[in-house]
Amino acid sequence: MGNNKLKSFRQFLTEEDGMGTVEVILIIVVLVGLVIIFKEKITEVVNSIFTKITNQTKKI
């Protein structure tokens, strides 16, 4: 009976099904961190793009 539990524990340690979830969470954390760090630059770029779009649509 104890040997069966040991095999189950070893199988649990070698299982890689949950790795995808951990990787996705780490990627999201990194992206959120980058957005927080570069928030002002991102805002400037987006505002610049919208200003150009608005100016060009007025010409049409």
Backbone as JSON Lines, residues from 0, in Angstrom:
{"i":0,"aa":"M","n":[0.83,-1.19,0.0],"ca":[0.0,0.0,0.0],"c":[0.88,1.26,0.0]}
{"i":1,"aa":"G","n":[1.95,1.3,0.8],"ca":[2.85,2.44,0.86],"c":[3.59,2.64,-0.44]}
{"i":2,"aa":"N","n":[3.93,1.54,-1.12],"ca":[4.63,1.6,-2.39],"c":[3.75,2.24,-3.46]}
{"i":3,"aa":"N","n":[2.47,1.98,-3.39],"ca":[1.5,2.54,-4.35],"c":[1.43,4.06,-4.21]}
{"i":4,"aa":"K","n":[1.44,4.55,-2.98],"ca":[1.4,5.99,-2.73],"c":[2.68,6.66,-3.23]}
{"i":5,"aa":"L","n":[3.82,5.97,-3.07],"ca":[5.09,6.51,-3.52],"c":[5.1,6.65,-5.04]}
{"i":6,"aa":"K","n":[4.54,5.65,-5.74],"ca":[4.45,5.73,-7.21],"c":[3.56,6.89,-7.63]}
{"i":7,"aa":"S","n":[2.46,7.07,-6.93],"ca":[1.55,8.17,-7.25],"c":[2.23,9.52,-7.03]}
{"i":8,"aa":"F","n":[3.02,9.63,-5.96],"ca":[3.73,10.87,-5.66],"c":[4.78,11.16,-6.74]}
{"i":9,"aa":"R","n":[5.52,10.13,-7.14],"ca":[6.51,10.3,-8.22],"c":[5.84,10.73,-9.52]}
{"i":10,"aa":"Q","n":[4.71,10.11,-9.82],"ca":[3.98,10.47,-11.04],"c":[3.5,11.91,-10.96]}
{"i":11,"aa":"F","n":[3.06,12.34,-9.79],"ca":[2.62,13.72,-9.61],"c":[3.77,14.7,-9.85]}
{"i":12,"aa":"L","n":[4.97,14.36,-9.35],"ca":[6.12,15.25,-9.51],"c":[6.56,15.36,-10.96]}
{"i":13,"aa":"T","n":[6.41,14.3,-11.75],"ca":[6.86,14.32,-13.14],"c":[5.78,14.8,-14.09]}
{"i":14,"aa":"E","n":[4.59,15.0,-13.6],"ca":[3.48,15.45,-14.44],"c":[3.7,16.89,-14.89]}
{"i":15,"aa":"E","n":[3.45,17.18,-16.16],"ca":[3.71,18.52,-16.7],"c":[2.45,19.2,-17.23]}
{"i":16,"aa":"D","n":[1.29,18.71,-16.89],"ca":[0.04,19.29,-17.38],"c":[-0.16,20.72,-16.9]}
{"i":17,"aa":"G","n":[0.24,21.03,-15.67],"ca":[0.03,22.36,-15.11],"c":[1.05,23.39,-15.55]}
{"i":18,"aa":"M","n":[2.08,22.99,-16.25],"ca":[3.13,23.93,-16.64],"c":[2.6,25.01,-17.58]}
{"i":19,"aa":"G","n":[1.68,24.69,-18.44],"ca":[1.13,25.69,-19.36],"c":[0.49,26.84,-18.61]}
{"i":20,"aa":"T","n":[-0.24,26.53,-17.57],"ca":[-0.91,27.56,-16.78],"c":[0.1,28.46,-16.08]}
{"i":21,"aa":"V","n":[1.13,27.87,-15.52],"ca":[2.16,28.65,-14.83],"c":[2.86,29.56,-15.82]}
{"i":22,"aa":"E","n":[3.17,29.06,-17.0],"ca":[3.84,29.87,-18.01],"c":[2.98,31.05,-18.43]}
{"i":23,"aa":"V","n":[1.69,30.82,-18.64],"ca":[0.79,31.9,-19.04],"c":[0.72,32.95,-17.95]}
{"i":24,"aa":"I","n":[0.64,32.54,-16.7],"ca":[0.56,33.49,-15.59],"c":[1.84,34.32,-15.52]}
{"i":25,"aa":"L","n":[3.0,33.68,-15.7],"ca":[4.26,34.42,-15.67],"c":[4.34,35.43,-16.81]}
{"i":26,"aa":"I","n":[3.88,35.06,-17.99],"ca":[3.88,35.98,-19.13],"c":[2.98,37.18,-18.84]}
{"i":27,"aa":"I","n":[1.82,36.93,-18.27],"ca":[0.89,38.02,-17.94],"c":[1.51,38.95,-16.91]}
{"i":28,"aa":"V","n":[2.18,38.39,-15.9],"ca":[2.82,39.21,-14.87],"c":[3.9,40.1,-15.48]}
{"i":29,"aa":"V","n":[4.7,39.53,-16.39],"ca":[5.75,40.32,-17.05],"c":[5.13,41.43,-17.89]}
{"i":30,"aa":"L","n":[4.09,41.12,-18.65],"ca":[3.44,42.14,-19.49],"c":[2.85,43.26,-18.64]}
{"i":31,"aa":"V","n":[2.19,42.91,-17.55],"ca":[1.62,43.94,-16.66],"c":[2.74,44.8,-16.09]}
{"i":32,"aa":"G","n":[3.84,44.19,-15.71],"ca":[4.98,44.94,-15.19],"c":[5.53,45.91,-16.22]}
{"i":33,"aa":"L","n":[5.64,45.47,-17.47],"ca":[6.13,46.35,-18.53],"c":[5.17,47.51,-18.78]}
{"i":34,"aa":"V","n":[3.88,47.24,-18.73],"ca":[2.9,48.31,-18.92],"c":[3.01,49.33,-17.8]}
{"i":35,"aa":"I","n":[3.2,48.86,-16.58],"ca":[3.33,49.79,-15.45],"c":[4.59,50.63,-15.6]}
{"i":36,"aa":"I","n":[5.69,50.01,-16.01],"ca":[6.96,50.73,-16.15],"c":[6.88,51.76,-17.27]}
{"i":37,"aa":"F","n":[6.31,51.38,-18.42],"ca":[6.31,52.25,-19.6],"c":[4.95,52.9,-19.85]}
{"i":38,"aa":"K","n":[4.18,53.11,-18.8],"ca":[2.82,53.65,-18.95],"c":[2.81,55.01,-19.64]}
{"i":39,"aa":"E","n":[3.7,55.9,-19.23],"ca":[3.72,57.25,-19.82],"c":[4.07,57.2,-21.31]}
{"i":40,"aa":"K","n":[5.07,56.41,-21.67],"ca":[5.47,56.3,-23.08],"c":[4.34,55.71,-23.92]}
{"i":41,"aa":"I","n":[3.7,54.67,-23.4],"ca":[2.59,54.04,-24.13],"c":[1.48,55.05,-24.34]}
{"i":42,"aa":"T","n":[1.17,55.84,-23.31],"ca":[0.12,56.85,-23.42],"c":[0.48,57.89,-24.47]}
{"i":43,"aa":"E","n":[1.74,58.32,-24.48],"ca":[2.19,59.3,-25.48],"c":[2.04,58.75,-26.9]}
{"i":44,"aa":"V","n":[2.45,57.52,-27.1],"ca":[2.37,56.91,-28.44],"c":[0.93,56.79,-28.89]}
{"i":45,"aa":"V","n":[0.05,56.31,-28.01],"ca":[-1.36,56.15,-28.36],"c":[-2.0,57.5,-28.66]}
{"i":46,"aa":"N","n":[-1.71,58.5,-27.84],"ca":[-2.27,59.84,-28.08],"c":[-1.76,60.41,-29.4]}
{"i":47,"aa":"S","n":[-0.5,60.19,-29.7],"ca":[0.07,60.66,-30.96],"c":[-0.62,60.0,-32.15]}
{"i":48,"aa":"I","n":[-0.85,58.71,-32.05],"ca":[-1.52,57.99,-33.15],"c":[-2.93,58.52,-33.34]}
{"i":49,"aa":"F","n":[-3.68,58.71,-32.24],"ca":[-5.04,59.2,-32.37],"c":[-5.07,60.63,-32.92]}
{"i":50,"aa":"T","n":[-4.1,61.44,-32.55],"ca":[-4.02,62.8,-33.09],"c":[-3.8,62.78,-34.59]}
{"i":51,"aa":"K","n":[-2.89,61.93,-35.05],"ca":[-2.63,61.8,-36.48],"c":[-3.86,61.3,-37.22]}
{"i":52,"aa":"I","n":[-4.55,60.33,-36.65],"ca":[-5.77,59.8,-37.28],"c":[-6.82,60.89,-37.39]}
{"i":53,"aa":"T","n":[-6.99,61.66,-36.31],"ca":[-7.98,62.74,-36.31],"c":[-7.64,63.8,-37.35]}
{"i":54,"aa":"N","n":[-6.37,64.18,-37.43],"ca":[-5.95,65.18,-38.4],"c":[-6.13,64.7,-39.83]}
{"i":55,"aa":"Q","n":[-5.83,63.45,-40.07],"ca":[-5.96,62.93,-41.44],"c":[-7.41,62.72,-41.85]}
{"i":56,"aa":"T","n":[-8.28,62.42,-40.91],"ca":[-9.68,62.26,-41.26],"c":[-10.32,63.62,-41.55]}
{"i":57,"aa":"K","n":[-9.8,64.7,-40.95],"ca":[-10.32,66.04,-41.24],"c":[-9.99,66.45,-42.67]}
{"i":58,"aa":"K","n":[-8.88,65.93,-43.21],"ca":[-8.48,66.27,-44.57],"c":[-9.37,65.62,-45.62]}
{"i":59,"aa":"I","n":[-9.98,64.52,-45.25],"ca":[-10.84,63.79,-46.2],"c":[-12.16,64.42,-46.29]}
